[in-house]
Amino acid sequence: MDKDQLKLLSDTVAKADNATIANPHIDSVKTVEGVAKVNVTYSLNGKNVNDSLTINKDGSKFLLFPNWKISSPLLKTITVSVPNAVESLSVNGVDVTAKNAEKSDSGAWTLRVYPGSYKVSIGKSGYVTSGITMVRTNADSDAADLKIMPTAKLKEDLSKAVNAKLDECAKSTDYAPEGCPFGFDLYDEDYYRNFAWSISVYPKLSDIDLERRISTIRGSLRTTAPTSPSTAASASGMASSASRLTMRTDAG
């Protein structure tokens, strides 16, 4: 196991309120050829849990008293599903990244932990936030689907980035600026030229999809451009063009 994946096996994680197990006791011990299987019972969130660990002999004291070493500890996993835009999680106040987990292509983070209860949320970020989800190592509650939401800062910065892109598009004199969300369909491209675009109404972002690393942003905009035949940029006739805006950006 990669040592980075052992980050949550620490006293710091266990210091959270009601994080650890209660009432542990040994039910039975069975030893075969120096290896002992220890069956234990403990309670977690008011439920009794039966579990086991393995210990083996590791030398002795004074040639009389054997030393025992845990070879298979009470090691569990919790799984948290999050969009790929998420770069870190907070687990009982400890920040972890993808290198501290086994991460699947679907966005599921599998984390190594001791038996207990874990409060999971998004790690420190100026762009995304989430509520706190409780995950326990009981068999019926060891997985969670964490929902994330954009912050006001993300919406503000995306609006600035979108508007800057639109301003750049508006500098074009083409009838259909490449890579831009507006343009005209022309029958004869040579008949119309030297368009002068302007953004009369900037889009208001109505939806930010954070389910993918590259997120979809939806809104609407209004542009103006010359409609009469012209060989110069200062055409006299102007038309208003409204369109839906869909842009894609890196949400991470």
N, C-alpha and C positions, 0 to 999 in steps of 0.2 A: 504494500500500500504506500502511495506517495505521502511523504511526511507533510506536505501542504494540506492534505485532506484530514489531518489530525488536529486542525486548528481549534475545532469546537470541543475537543476532549480536554478541557481546561477548567480550573476552579472559577475563573471569571464568568464563564457561561453558567455555572451552577449557582452563582450568587443571586440570580434573579428570584423574585418571589415565587414560591410554590413550584420551583423548577425541578426539584429532585424527588426521588422515590421516598416512600415512608414504610415503616414497619417491616424491614427486611429480616428474614430468618431462613436458616438452612433446614431443608426438609430431609435430605438424605445425602450420603456420600458413598460412592462406589469406586474402589480402587482396583485397577488391573495393571500389573507390571509397572508400577511407579507412576501411573497416570490416574488421577482421580477426577471423576465427574461429580460436580456438586450441584444438586438440585435445590433451587431457592424459590421463595415466594416473597413478593413485595406488593405494596399498593401504589397505584398511580391514579390520581384524580378520583379517588374513592373506589377504584376497582382493583381486585386482586389479580396479580399477574404471576404465572408460573414460568420460571426461566431456569437456565443452567449455565455453568461455566466450567472450564477445565483447568486443572492445575497439575503440575508435574514436579517431581523431586529435582532439587537443584543444589546438590551438595548437602553438607550437614554441619552442625555445630558440635564441637567437642567430640566428634565421631559418634555421637549418640542421638542427637536431635536433628532430624532431616529438615532442610529448608525447602519450602514449597514456592513455586513461581507460577503465576497465572499465565497459561499458554493460550487460552481462548476466553477473553474477557466478555463482559456483558456489553457487547458493542452492537449498536442498532443503526438504522438509517431513517432519515426523514426525507420526503420528496416534496419539493416546492416547484410548481409550474408557473413560469412567468414569461412575458413576451421577450423576444430576443433583444429588444432595446435596453433591457435591464443589465447593468454591469456589476452591481453589487447588492447584497442583501444584509440586513441586520438581524442577527439571531441572538435573542436575549442580550441585546446591546453590543454584541461583537460583530464587526463588519467582516464579511467574507466575499470573495470574488469567485469567478468561475474556476480558478486554479485550486480552490479549496473544496471543490465538488466534482462529482462526475456529472457532466452536462451532456444531455442528449440533443439531437438536432431539433427536436420539438420544443426545446426550451425548458425541460425539466431538470432541476438541480437536485442531485442526490447527495446528502450530507451525512457524514459519519458522526454519531453522537452517542452518549451514554443514555440509558433509560431516563426519561424525564419529560418535562413540558417545555415547549420552546415558542416564544413570541417572535414571529417572523414579519418583517416589513421590508420596504425598499431601503437600501443603503443611502448614505448622504448624497443628495443630488439636487441641483437647482432647477432641473427640468421635469422630473417626474416624482410623484408621491403615491402613497398607498395607505390603506388602513393597516391595522395589526391583526394578523391571523395566528391563532393558537394551534400548534401542531404537537401531538404527543406520540410517543413511541408505541402506544397500544396498537394492536393490529388494525383496529377500526378507525384510527384517526392519525395515521402516520404520513398523510399526504394532504397537500393544500394547493388550491389554485389562487394565486395572488393577483388581484386586480390592481392595475396602476392607472393613474390619472395625470394629465398634464398640469403643470403649475402655471400660474399667471406669467412667470418669467419666460417659460417656453412659448406661450402664446404670443407674448410681446416680441421676443427675439425672432420667432418665425414670421410674424407680420412684417418686421423690419426687413428680413431677408427676402421675403416674397415681393415686397414693394420695391426693394433695390433691384431685383431681377426684372420686374416689370418696367422700371425706369430705364434699365439697360435695353430692354426689348423696344421701348418707345423711341430710342435713338435711331432705329433702323429705318431705311427708306424703301425697304422691300414691301411688296403687297402681302406677304405671308412670312414674317420674320422667323427664321429657323430656331427651333427650340422654344418658341414663345406660344402662349395660350390664346393668341388671337391672330386674325388675318382674314383675307378675302379670297373667295373662289372666283377666278377670272377666266373668261373665255379666250381673250386675247391678251397675253401678258405684255406684248409690246405696246399696246394701246394705252395702258396705264403704267405710270412709273413715277418715281420720286414721291412716294407717299410720305406724309408727315404725321406720325402717330402722336397721340397724347393720351394720358390716362386721366379721364375726367372723374371717375369714381373708383377708388382703390377697393380691393376685396376685403370683406370681413370674414375671417376664418370661422367656419361653422362646425368643422369636425376635424379632429386630429386622431388618426388611427395609429395607436402605439403597439399594435399586435406584431408588427414586423420592424426590423431594424431600419428599413427604409419605409417611411410612413406616408400615407396619403393625406393631403390637406385639401379641403373643399371649401369653396366660397364663390363669390361672383364679382365681376368687374365690368366696367363700362369704358369703352375706348372711342376715340374719334379719329377719322382719317378722311382724306380728300376722295371725292367720288367722280369728279369731272375729269376728262382727259387732260393731261398736263405733262409738260416736259420739264417743269420746274417744281420745286418743293412748295411754292406758295400758290397752290391751287385755290380757287375761290370757293368751290362747293365743298361742304363738309357733311358727313353723315355720322350718326351715333350708332355704335355697335355694342350690344350687350351680350355677354357670354358667360357660361359657367366656367369656373376655374378649378382645375385639378392639377396639383403639383405634388412632386414627391421629394422628400428631403430626408436627411439622416437625423433620426430622432435621438440618437445616443449622445 
